[in-house]
C-alpha cells in the first residue's frame, strides 16, 4: 500500500513539475521531485529514496530535454546524502527539515551544473541566479509540501513527533530531580 501511495504522489509531482512552467514561468524554479526525494530520504528508507530520486530525475530529464541522466544522478546523490544525515542526526523536527531541504537544493543544483559543465553543455541561463531562485522557491514551497506529504504518508510520523515531545518532557523532569 505505501508503495502505491509513493508511486501516485511521485506521478502527480512529476506532472506538476512539467506543467508549472506553462502556468507561470517563475514556477519552474520550484523543484517538487526534489522535495519528494528529500521527504522519503528523511523517513530513513534508503532504497525507496534512491529509487524515487532516480525515477524522478530521469523522467524530468527525458521530458525537459538536455543532458539525460544528470537530474537522475543529482537527485539520487542528494537522496543518499540526506539519508546519511537522517541516520546520523535526528531530523524529526519540522524546523530542522528546512535547512536540510535548502542544503539538498544547493547540492542538487551543484551536481546538475557540474555534469552539464563537465560534459560540455553550455549554460542557457545564469547559473548563480538560477541556483538562488531554485533555493528560495524550493525551500519555501517544499516546507509546505513536506507538511502535506507528512499528512498523506505517515501516521507513524505523527506518533513519532508525539513521543518526541513526551521524551523531551520526561528528560526535563528527571533532570530537575537530580539537581535537588
C-alpha positions in Angstrom: 0.0 0.0 0.0 2.7 2.6 0.8 4.4 1.8 -2.5 1.2 2.7 -4.4 0.9 5.9 -2.5 4.5 6.8 -3.3 4.1 6.0 -6.9 0.8 8.0 -7.2 2.3 11.0 -5.4 5.5 10.8 -7.5 3.5 10.7 -10.7 1.5 13.7 -9.5 4.7 15.6 -8.5 6.3 14.9 -11.9 3.2 16.0 -13.8 3.1 19.2 -11.7 6.8 19.8 -12.3 6.4 19.5 -16.0 3.3 21.7 -16.2 4.1 24.5 -13.8 6.2 26.4 -16.3 3.2 26.7 -18.6 1.2 28.3 -15.9 3.7 30.9 -14.9 7.4 31.0 -15.8 8.9 31.6 -12.3 7.1 28.5 -11.0 9.7 26.4 -12.9 12.2 27.2 -10.1 10.2 25.0 -7.7 11.7 21.5 -7.7 8.9 19.3 -6.5 10.5 16.0 -7.3 13.5 17.1 -5.1 11.1 17.8 -2.2 9.6 14.3 -2.6 13.1 12.7 -2.7 14.2 14.6 0.4 11.0 13.7 2.3 11.4 10.0 1.6 15.1 10.1 2.5 14.2 11.8 5.8 12.0 8.8 6.5 15.2 6.7 6.6 14.2 4.4 3.8 17.3 4.3 1.6 16.1 2.1 -1.3 12.9 4.0 -1.7 14.7 7.3 -1.6 17.3 6.2 -4.2 14.7 4.7 -6.4 12.4 7.8 -6.3 15.3 10.1 -6.9 16.5 8.1 -9.9 13.0 7.8 -11.5 12.1 11.4 -10.8 15.3 12.8 -12.2 15.3 10.6 -15.3 11.6 11.3 -16.2 12.1 15.1 -15.7 15.3 14.9 -17.8 13.7 13.0 -20.5 10.7 15.3 -20.7 12.6 18.5 -20.4 15.4 17.8 -22.8 19.1 18.5 -22.1 21.5 16.0 -20.7 19.7 12.8 -19.9 20.7 11.4 -16.6 22.2 14.5 -14.9 19.0 15.1 -13.0 18.7 11.5 -12.1 22.2 11.3 -10.8 21.9 14.6 -8.9 18.6 13.6 -7.2 20.0 10.1 -6.4 23.1 11.6 -4.8 21.1 14.1 -2.9 18.8 11.3 -1.6 21.8 9.4 -0.4 23.4 12.4 1.4 20.1 13.3 3.0 19.6 9.7 4.1 23.0 9.6 5.6 22.3 12.8 7.5 18.9 11.5 8.7 20.5 8.3 10.1 23.2 10.2 11.9 21.2 13.1 13.3 17.6 13.2 14.5 15.8 15.3 11.9 12.2 14.7 13.1 11.7 18.3 14.0 10.0 20.3 11.2 12.3 23.2 11.7 15.3 21.1 11.1 13.8 19.9 7.8 14.0 23.5 6.4 17.8 23.8 6.3 18.1 20.1 5.1 15.8 21.0 2.2 17.8 24.1 1.4 21.1 22.2 1.5 19.6 19.5 -0.7 18.5 22.1 -3.2 22.0 23.5 -3.3 23.6 20.1 -3.6 21.2 19.0 -6.4 21.8 22.2 -8.4 25.6 22.0 -7.9 25.8 18.4 -9.1 23.4 19.1 -12.0 25.5 22.1 -13.1 28.8 20.1 -12.6 27.6 17.4 -15.0 26.5 19.9 -17.6 29.7 21.8 -17.4 32.0 18.7 -17.4 30.3 17.2 -20.4 30.4 20.4 -22.4 26.8 21.6 -22.3 26.8 25.4 -22.2 24.6 27.1 -19.6 21.5 28.6 -21.1 20.7 30.9 -18.1 22.9 32.5 -15.5 23.9 29.7 -13.1 24.2 31.5 -9.8 20.9 33.4 -10.3 19.1 30.2 -11.2 20.5 28.3 -8.2 19.5 31.2 -5.9 15.9 31.3 -7.3 15.7 27.5 -7.1 17.0 27.5 -3.5 14.4 30.1 -2.4 11.5 28.7 -4.2 12.1 25.0 -3.4 12.7 25.8 0.3 9.6 27.8 0.7 7.2 25.6 -1.3 9.0 22.4 -0.2 8.5 23.2 3.5 4.7 23.5 3.0 4.8 20.4 0.7 6.6 18.4 3.4 3.8 19.1 5.8 1.3 17.9 3.3 3.3 14.8 2.5 3.6 14.1 6.2 -0.2 14.0 6.4 -0.5 11.8 3.4 2.1 9.2 4.1 2.9 9.0 7.7 0.5 8.2 10.6 3.7 6.9 12.2 5.3 10.3 11.8 2.6 11.9 13.9 3.1 9.2 16.5 6.9 9.8 16.5 6.5 13.5 16.9 4.1 13.0 19.9 6.5 10.6 21.6 9.4 13.0 20.9 7.7 15.7 22.9 6.9 13.2 25.7 10.6 12.1 25.8 11.7 15.7 25.9 9.3 16.4 28.9 10.5 13.2 30.6 14.1 14.3 30.2 13.4 17.7 31.7 11.6 16.2 34.7 14.3 13.6 35.5 17.0 16.3 35.2 15.2 18.5 37.7 15.0 15.7 40.2 18.7 15.1 40.1 19.6 18.7 40.9 17.7 18.7 44.2 
